[in-house]
Amino acid sequence: METRFDELLEFPCFQTFKVLGVADVQLPDDVVGCLQQHAPGDYNPSIKPSPKGNYHSVSVSVRVTSKEHMELIYTELAKLTLVRVVI
């Protein structure tokens, strides 16, 4: 992944990751578990269902320390089975 995060942000900073995935009770736990591995913290995800209820949006604010750290989190969240998109 080659991004310009280092040109746009000053690190360390807080970044909100929005994860769109299958509407499953396990999705928020999977997202928080992944974040705990790469950026340990006390997370309180915000969860919103899609209009038809097929998908959930999980938003979490995370302290990231570098461009590489941010790219790693995007990559690892996208690997989760229930996840469809990471914004």
PyRosetta script that sets phi, psi and omega in degrees:
from pyrosetta import init, pose_from_sequence

init()
pose = pose_from_sequence("METRFDELLEFPCFQTFKVLGVADVQLPDDVVGCLQQHAPGDYNPSIKPSPKGNYHSVSVSVRVTSKEHMELIYTELAKLTLVRVVI")
pose.set_psi(1, 125.0)
pose.set_omega(1, 178.2)
pose.set_phi(2, -119.1)
pose.set_psi(2, 107.3)
pose.set_omega(2, -176.8)
pose.set_phi(3, -118.6)
pose.set_psi(3, 175.6)
pose.set_omega(3, 177.0)
pose.set_phi(4, -113.7)
pose.set_psi(4, 26.5)
pose.set_omega(4, -178.6)
pose.set_phi(5, -54.9)
pose.set_psi(5, -38.6)
pose.set_omega(5, -177.8)
pose.set_phi(6, -67.2)
pose.set_psi(6, -22.9)
pose.set_omega(6, 177.6)
pose.set_phi(7, -84.2)
pose.set_psi(7, -23.9)
pose.set_omega(7, -174.1)
pose.set_phi(8, -100.5)
pose.set_psi(8, -23.4)
pose.set_omega(8, -174.8)
pose.set_phi(9, -126.9)
pose.set_psi(9, 154.7)
pose.set_omega(9, 171.5)
pose.set_phi(10, -103.6)
pose.set_psi(10, 125.3)
pose.set_omega(10, -178.5)
pose.set_phi(11, -99.5)
pose.set_psi(11, 148.1)
pose.set_omega(11, -3.4)
pose.set_phi(12, -73.4)
pose.set_psi(12, 155.3)
pose.set_omega(12, 178.0)
pose.set_phi(13, -156.3)
pose.set_psi(13, 171.0)
pose.set_omega(13, 176.1)
pose.set_phi(14, -99.3)
pose.set_psi(14, 135.4)
pose.set_omega(14, 179.4)
pose.set_phi(15, -128.4)
pose.set_psi(15, 133.3)
pose.set_omega(15, 176.0)
pose.set_phi(16, -91.6)
pose.set_psi(16, 121.6)
pose.set_omega(16, 176.5)
pose.set_phi(17, -98.1)
pose.set_psi(17, 129.3)
pose.set_omega(17, 177.4)
pose.set_phi(18, -111.2)
pose.set_psi(18, 119.6)
pose.set_omega(18, -176.8)
pose.set_phi(19, -112.6)
pose.set_psi(19, 122.0)
pose.set_omega(19, 177.4)
pose.set_phi(20, -103.8)
pose.set_psi(20, 127.6)
pose.set_omega(20, -177.3)
pose.set_phi(21, -152.2)
pose.set_psi(21, 178.0)
pose.set_omega(21, 179.0)
pose.set_phi(22, -60.3)
pose.set_psi(22, 138.8)
pose.set_omega(22, 179.2)
pose.set_phi(23, -69.5)
pose.set_psi(23, 91.9)
pose.set_omega(23, -178.4)
pose.set_phi(24, -140.2)
pose.set_psi(24, 138.9)
pose.set_omega(24, -178.8)
pose.set_phi(25, -60.4)
pose.set_psi(25, -20.8)
pose.set_omega(25, -178.7)
pose.set_phi(26, -79.3)
pose.set_psi(26, -20.7)
pose.set_omega(26, -174.6)
pose.set_phi(27, -54.8)
pose.set_psi(27, -53.2)
pose.set_omega(27, -179.7)
pose.set_phi(28, -59.8)
pose.set_psi(28, -38.8)
pose.set_omega(28, 178.9)
pose.set_phi(29, -65.3)
pose.set_psi(29, -39.7)
pose.set_omega(29, 178.1)
pose.set_phi(30, -64.0)
pose.set_psi(30, -42.9)
pose.set_omega(30, -179.8)
pose.set_phi(31, -63.5)
pose.set_psi(31, -49.6)
pose.set_omega(31, -179.0)
pose.set_phi(32, -64.1)
pose.set_psi(32, -39.1)
pose.set_omega(32, 178.2)
pose.set_phi(33, -60.7)
pose.set_psi(33, -42.5)
pose.set_omega(33, 178.2)
pose.set_phi(34, -64.3)
pose.set_psi(34, -44.7)
pose.set_omega(34, 179.5)
pose.set_phi(35, -63.3)
pose.set_psi(35, -38.5)
pose.set_omega(35, 179.8)
pose.set_phi(36, -61.0)
pose.set_psi(36, -33.7)
pose.set_omega(36, 179.7)
pose.set_phi(37, -69.2)
pose.set_psi(37, -35.6)
pose.set_omega(37, -171.9)
pose.set_phi(38, -108.2)
pose.set_psi(38, -16.9)
pose.set_omega(38, 178.3)
pose.set_phi(39, -155.0)
pose.set_psi(39, 75.0)
pose.set_omega(39, -176.4)
pose.set_phi(40, -53.2)
pose.set_psi(40, 137.0)
pose.set_omega(40, 179.5)
pose.set_phi(41, -176.7)
pose.set_psi(41, -179.0)
pose.set_omega(41, 178.8)
pose.set_phi(42, -101.0)
pose.set_psi(42, 100.4)
pose.set_omega(42, -173.1)
pose.set_phi(43, -102.4)
pose.set_psi(43, 141.3)
pose.set_omega(43, 177.0)
pose.set_phi(44, -129.3)
pose.set_psi(44, 84.6)
pose.set_omega(44, -175.6)
pose.set_phi(45, -67.4)
pose.set_psi(45, 146.4)
pose.set_omega(45, 173.5)
pose.set_phi(46, -98.4)
pose.set_psi(46, 129.7)
pose.set_omega(46, -175.2)
pose.set_phi(47, -121.6)
pose.set_psi(47, 128.5)
pose.set_omega(47, 177.6)
pose.set_phi(48, -128.2)
pose.set_psi(48, 130.7)
pose.set_omega(48, 176.3)
pose.set_phi(49, -80.9)
pose.set_psi(49, 153.0)
pose.set_omega(49, 173.9)
pose.set_phi(50, -72.4)
pose.set_psi(50, 163.2)
pose.set_omega(50, -178.9)
pose.set_phi(51, -54.2)
pose.set_psi(51, -38.7)
pose.set_omega(51, 179.9)
pose.set_phi(52, -89.4)
pose.set_psi(52, -8.0)
pose.set_omega(52, 177.9)
pose.set_phi(53, 82.3)
pose.set_psi(53, 8.3)
pose.set_omega(53, -179.8)
pose.set_phi(54, -80.6)
pose.set_psi(54, -24.1)
pose.set_omega(54, -175.9)
pose.set_phi(55, -131.6)
pose.set_psi(55, 158.9)
pose.set_omega(55, 174.1)
pose.set_phi(56, -126.1)
pose.set_psi(56, 147.9)
pose.set_omega(56, 173.1)
pose.set_phi(57, -108.1)
pose.set_psi(57, 125.0)
pose.set_omega(57, 179.4)
pose.set_phi(58, -115.8)
pose.set_psi(58, 116.9)
pose.set_omega(58, 179.9)
pose.set_phi(59, -110.1)
pose.set_psi(59, 133.3)
pose.set_omega(59, -178.6)
pose.set_phi(60, -142.1)
pose.set_psi(60, 132.1)
pose.set_omega(60, 175.5)
pose.set_phi(61, -89.2)
pose.set_psi(61, 128.5)
pose.set_omega(61, -174.1)
pose.set_phi(62, -129.9)
pose.set_psi(62, 138.8)
pose.set_omega(62, 174.0)
pose.set_phi(63, -82.5)
pose.set_psi(63, 117.5)
pose.set_omega(63, 178.8)
pose.set_phi(64, -109.4)
pose.set_psi(64, 145.8)
pose.set_omega(64, -172.7)
pose.set_phi(65, -105.2)
pose.set_psi(65, -15.3)
pose.set_omega(65, -178.2)
pose.set_phi(66, -163.7)
pose.set_psi(66, 169.4)
pose.set_omega(66, 175.7)
pose.set_phi(67, -57.7)
pose.set_psi(67, -45.3)
pose.set_omega(67, -178.2)
pose.set_phi(68, -64.1)
pose.set_psi(68, -38.5)
pose.set_omega(68, 178.4)
pose.set_phi(69, -63.1)
pose.set_psi(69, -44.9)
pose.set_omega(69, 179.9)
pose.set_phi(70, -64.2)
pose.set_psi(70, -43.5)
pose.set_omega(70, 178.3)
pose.set_phi(71, -62.7)
pose.set_psi(71, -40.0)
pose.set_omega(71, 178.6)
pose.set_phi(72, -61.1)
pose.set_psi(72, -44.6)
pose.set_omega(72, -179.2)
pose.set_phi(73, -63.8)
pose.set_psi(73, -45.1)
pose.set_omega(73, 176.4)
pose.set_phi(74, -56.7)
pose.set_psi(74, -46.6)
pose.set_omega(74, -177.3)
pose.set_phi(75, -63.8)
pose.set_psi(75, -45.6)
pose.set_omega(75, -177.1)
pose.set_phi(76, -69.7)
pose.set_psi(76, -38.5)
pose.set_omega(76, 177.1)
pose.set_phi(77, -63.7)
pose.set_psi(77, -39.4)
pose.set_omega(77, -178.7)
pose.set_phi(78, -65.6)
pose.set_psi(78, -22.1)
pose.set_omega(78, -179.9)
pose.set_phi(79, -77.8)
pose.set_psi(79, -15.4)
pose.set_omega(79, -177.5)
pose.set_phi(80, -64.4)
pose.set_psi(80, 138.0)
pose.set_omega(80, -174.6)
pose.set_phi(81, -57.3)
pose.set_psi(81, -43.1)
pose.set_omega(81, -176.6)
pose.set_phi(82, -80.3)
pose.set_psi(82, -11.8)
pose.set_omega(82, -175.1)
pose.set_phi(83, -82.3)
pose.set_psi(83, 138.2)
pose.set_omega(83, 176.8)
pose.set_phi(84, -109.1)
pose.set_psi(84, -39.1)
pose.set_omega(84, -177.9)
pose.set_phi(85, -146.8)
pose.set_psi(85, 143.4)
pose.set_omega(85, 173.0)
pose.set_phi(86, -121.6)
pose.set_psi(86, 125.0)
pose.set_omega(86, -179.5)
pose.set_phi(87, -114.2)
pose.dump_pdb("model.pdb")
